[in-house]
Amino acid sequence: MAETTSTAQRKPTAASRMKPVSRVGDRIFAGTSSVIAIALAIIVILMFIFLIKTAAPTLSANTDNFFTSRAWTTDQNPPAFGIQALLWTTVISSLLALLIAVPLSVGIALFITQLAPKKLASPVAFVVDLLAAVPSIVFGLWGGIVFGSSSIVNGLRTAIISVLGWIPIFAEDESWSSATGTVYLASLVLAIMILPIITAVSRDVMAQTPHDQVEAALALGSTRWEVIKLAVLPHSRSGIISGAMLGLGRALGETLAVTLILQTISPMALKQKLNLSIFVGGETFASKIAGNFSEAISDPTSLGALVASALALFVITFVVNAAARMIAAKGVKR
């Protein structure tokens, strides 16, 4: 008996034959990821500090209200400048682009995930994704040279003015006889640019709709549209909203395309009043910075004014992206 027990003790078990699992790779990956995440957070904080530090001297010397003034006189001492006109053009062009892009994006995502046969869905998704790879400068050149002079864009402009011209945002300005160089044209091009972002996010969340919910709706005799209305859209709501917010963030910060499309308004006309119409020109934060940076780089006051406008854009974009993250997080919890 004692000999049998001793033999059993000497036999190696399956667990003892297994090599100990090495966790070195996991520790290296976790450490590297943590370092990268911390470094990115530090870079964002340093950028914010740089913007505040560079803009503070010029903001303290500014004689106009930074938020309500439309003047931009930075070549005199003391300077006088404000972001009211920049803020209006940036916000209205981005919101209009969002208003156009969201319904189109949701419709395309529904078509790809719910309606189209697989042979057709893949090519359509590929073409939409391809739009995201087009450089901004190409969109700007195409928008300014071709799209702005097209009969469709100008015909739509005439129709909007004839129907909604009594609203200040859609009022006609006699000095702008076509869509070229206007906020309206910039908004249309921005809508095309952010469409792939919103479509991609919406498509991914719609594809994650639980099949049991879809099958249950079909088993109850629901039509395809009722399945979309009762199962797909409620499940995808938070994803669609977060995709729209990401698109809004892209539209707010777009630079090259907007700079090439928009025509500026004279400082004298801008000083007299803020024209709320989208059928006139203007400048966004990004186009103002891009257009004036080369001249301002040698003048600390002018550079500080541009950096102050960049700080305002930074805060707006940060808030929009933070809102998108919060909405997406709520959707995950559900």
Solvent accessible surface area in square Angstrom, and as a share of the most:
residue,aa,sasa,rsa
1,M,192,0.86
2,A,84,0.65
3,E,140,0.63
4,T,94,0.55
5,T,63,0.36
6,S,44,0.28
7,T,52,0.31
8,A,66,0.51
9,Q,142,0.63
10,R,166,0.60
11,K,137,0.58
12,P,85,0.54
13,T,87,0.51
14,A,69,0.53
15,A,79,0.61
16,S,76,0.49
17,R,159,0.58
18,M,137,0.61
19,K,173,0.73
20,P,127,0.80
21,V,103,0.59
22,S,82,0.53
23,R,133,0.49
24,V,78,0.45
25,G,49,0.47
26,D,87,0.45
27,R,155,0.56
28,I,109,0.56
29,F,151,0.63
30,A,56,0.43
31,G,34,0.33
32,T,69,0.40
33,S,47,0.30
34,S,57,0.36
35,V,99,0.57
36,I,95,0.48
37,A,60,0.47
38,I,105,0.53
39,A,42,0.33
40,L,104,0.52
41,A,51,0.40
42,I,85,0.43
43,I,87,0.44
44,V,61,0.35
45,I,99,0.50
46,L,103,0.51
47,M,95,0.42
48,F,76,0.32
49,I,87,0.44
50,F,115,0.48
51,L,18,0.09
52,I,76,0.39
53,K,155,0.66
54,T,38,0.22
55,A,0,0.00
56,A,46,0.36
57,P,86,0.54
58,T,9,0.05
59,L,57,0.28
60,S,96,0.62
61,A,44,0.34
62,N,23,0.12
63,T,83,0.48
64,D,52,0.27
65,N,87,0.45
66,F,29,0.12
67,F,134,0.56
68,T,80,0.47
69,S,15,0.10
70,R,63,0.23
71,A,25,0.20
72,W,56,0.20
73,T,47,0.28
74,T,14,0.08
75,D,124,0.64
76,Q,94,0.42
77,N,145,0.75
78,P,67,0.42
79,P,3,0.02
80,A,13,0.10
81,F,0,0.00
82,G,4,0.04
83,I,3,0.02
84,Q,52,0.23
85,A,13,0.10
86,L,10,0.05
87,L,61,0.30
88,W,64,0.23
89,T,9,0.05
90,T,1,0.01
91,V,49,0.28
92,I,25,0.13
93,S,2,0.01
94,S,0,0.00
95,L,84,0.42
96,L,29,0.14
97,A,0,0.00
98,L,28,0.14
99,L,130,0.65
100,I,53,0.27
101,A,0,0.00
102,V,36,0.21
103,P,84,0.53
104,L,95,0.47
105,S,0,0.00
106,V,24,0.14
107,G,37,0.36
108,I,45,0.23
109,A,0,0.00
110,L,20,0.10
111,F,73,0.30
112,I,17,0.09
113,T,39,0.23
114,Q,31,0.14
115,L,95,0.47
116,A,16,0.12
117,P,88,0.56
118,K,182,0.77
119,K,186,0.79
120,L,83,0.42
121,A,13,0.10
122,S,74,0.48
123,P,67,0.42
124,V,39,0.22
125,A,16,0.12
126,F,130,0.54
127,V,89,0.51
128,V,11,0.07
129,D,59,0.31
130,L,95,0.47
131,L,55,0.27
132,A,63,0.49
133,A,76,0.59
134,V,47,0.27
135,P,76,0.48
136,S,28,0.18
137,I,78,0.40
138,V,70,0.40
139,F,14,0.06
140,G,0,0.00
141,L,86,0.43
142,W,92,0.32
143,G,0,0.00
144,G,24,0.23
145,I,123,0.63
146,V,84,0.48
147,F,42,0.17
148,G,0,0.00
149,S,78,0.50
150,S,33,0.21
151,S,95,0.61
152,I,141,0.72
153,V,3,0.01
154,N,34,0.18
155,G,40,0.38
156,L,85,0.42
157,R,13,0.05
158,T,82,0.48
159,A,49,0.38
160,I,36,0.18
161,I,26,0.13
162,S,89,0.57
163,V,101,0.58
164,L,61,0.31
165,G,21,0.20
166,W,197,0.69
167,I,47,0.24
168,P,80,0.50
169,I,50,0.25
170,F,43,0.18
171,A,31,0.24
172,E,101,0.45
173,D,34,0.18
174,E,170,0.76
175,S,90,0.58
176,W,41,0.14
177,S,100,0.65
178,S,42,0.27
179,A,0,0.00
180,T,47,0.27
181,G,1,0.01
182,T,0,0.00
183,V,6,0.04
184,Y,4,0.02
185,L,0,0.00
186,A,1,0.01
187,S,0,0.00
188,L,21,0.11
189,V,1,0.00
190,L,3,0.01
191,A,4,0.03
192,I,46,0.24
193,M,4,0.02
194,I,0,0.00
195,L,18,0.09
196,P,4,0.02
197,I,46,0.23
198,I,0,0.00
199,T,0,0.00
200,A,29,0.23
201,V,38,0.22
202,S,0,0.00
203,R,44,0.16
204,D,82,0.43
205,V,37,0.21
206,M,1,0.00
207,A,60,0.47
208,Q,126,0.56
209,T,7,0.04
210,P,47,0.30
211,H,139,0.62
212,D,99,0.51
213,Q,86,0.38
214,V,21,0.12
215,E,108,0.49
216,A,52,0.41
217,A,13,0.10
218,L,76,0.38
219,A,90,0.70
220,L,154,0.77
221,G,62,0.59
222,S,21,0.14
223,T,79,0.46
224,R,102,0.37
225,W,148,0.52
226,E,70,0.31
227,V,0,0.00
228,I,5,0.03
229,K,115,0.49
230,L,115,0.57
231,A,7,0.06
232,V,0,0.00
233,L,49,0.24
234,P,55,0.35
235,H,75,0.34
236,S,0,0.00
237,R,122,0.45
238,S,21,0.14
239,G,8,0.08
240,I,20,0.10
241,I,67,0.34
242,S,9,0.06
243,G,0,0.00
244,A,10,0.08
245,M,38,0.17
246,L,74,0.37
247,G,0,0.00
248,L,18,0.09
249,G,8,0.08
250,R,80,0.29
251,A,4,0.03
252,L,7,0.04
253,G,33,0.32
254,E,11,0.05
255,T,45,0.26
256,L,85,0.42
257,A,1,0.01
258,V,4,0.02
259,T,44,0.26
260,L,78,0.39
261,I,6,0.03
262,L,16,0.08
263,Q,85,0.38
264,T,87,0.50
265,I,45,0.23
266,S,60,0.39
267,P,114,0.71
268,M,132,0.59
269,A,44,0.34
270,L,35,0.17
271,K,141,0.60
272,Q,137,0.61
273,K,129,0.55
274,L,41,0.20
275,N,36,0.18
276,L,68,0.34
277,S,4,0.03
278,I,3,0.01
279,F,0,0.00
280,V,3,0.02
281,G,3,0.03
282,G,7,0.07
283,E,40,0.18
284,T,6,0.04
285,F,0,0.00
286,A,5,0.04
287,S,7,0.05
288,K,18,0.08
289,I,40,0.20
290,A,48,0.37
291,G,45,0.44
292,N,43,0.22
293,F,96,0.40
294,S,87,0.56
295,E,142,0.64
296,A,4,0.03
297,I,94,0.48
298,S,98,0.63
299,D,46,0.24
300,P,110,0.69
301,T,43,0.25
302,S,17,0.11
303,L,39,0.20
304,G,1,0.01
305,A,0,0.00
306,L,4,0.02
307,V,14,0.08
308,A,1,0.01
309,S,0,0.00
310,A,25,0.19
311,L,29,0.14
312,A,15,0.12
313,L,22,0.11
314,F,44,0.18
315,V,67,0.39
316,I,45,0.23
317,T,34,0.20
318,F,122,0.51
319,V,89,0.51
320,V,16,0.09
321,N,50,0.26
322,A,39,0.30
323,A,30,0.23
324,A,2,0.02
325,R,184,0.67
326,M,123,0.55
327,I,45,0.23
328,A,37,0.29
329,A,48,0.37
330,K,121,0.51
331,G,21,0.20
332,V,129,0.74
333,K,175,0.74
334,R,207,0.76
